[in-house]
């Protein structure tokens, strides 16, 4: 998986995008982060929040790479919700049914991985992990979420 692929410049017709929320179910593969980044950038453009594009692309990439590397069936549901309370922004959530909770790790210099959640924490206003046993889904999995403000 090429995490550094930033070729998200294809034109997307944003006229059919929803106005408040977007949800997609995925089996994450090698090219999923690139395709989902394009979708998220299109959403943000349609919502008048294009300035969040770089941070959202980074967050989406890191969260999907975590699913790719750590969730055995590589299945997840990603949600992007727009909000305007206390300033415009979005909440990105990635839900899977794998019970192991992610944690921020210190990565060794030159290591290929181990920085994903630290990067999410660095760019997000807020972020966290919500285990399903505390919510209505109760699948034994979790949702990793973050908030980005305009």
Phi, psi and omega in degrees: 000128179265098182290341185266004180292113182245023182279073182250034189264001178298148179282133179240134175282110184269000186296335182264003182289148178292162184267342184234326185207153179220137179226138177221137176262132186227148158253105191290126177237188183305322187260359183304312181303319180298314181293318181291324175302318178299316180297313182296318177299321177296317176302311183297322177297314180296329182272000182074026182237033184301335179296343177271000188304313182294314180295318179296319178298318178296312181298312180300316179300310183297318181292321179288325176296323176298319176298314181303317185275330192241341182264118187306317182269357177058023179260142178202169173235125178253135178235137173237120180242136176268141173220162180226004178286123180071026182111150182287149177178189180222158169239126177252130177230140175235116182253139172219170182258010178280128188284343183287126181276138178286160177216154176287130180241155170273125181264141176290147177305133179083356179291146182283342183217182176101003182248356189305304182290331175296322176293318177301313180299326182289327184260341184271145173294317176217154174203165178183182178232127179247106176294143182295337181291352178258357185234187185287339184284317178048049178267354185088357180265212181200166172238125172262128187225160173207158181243131175239129181252144178286000000 
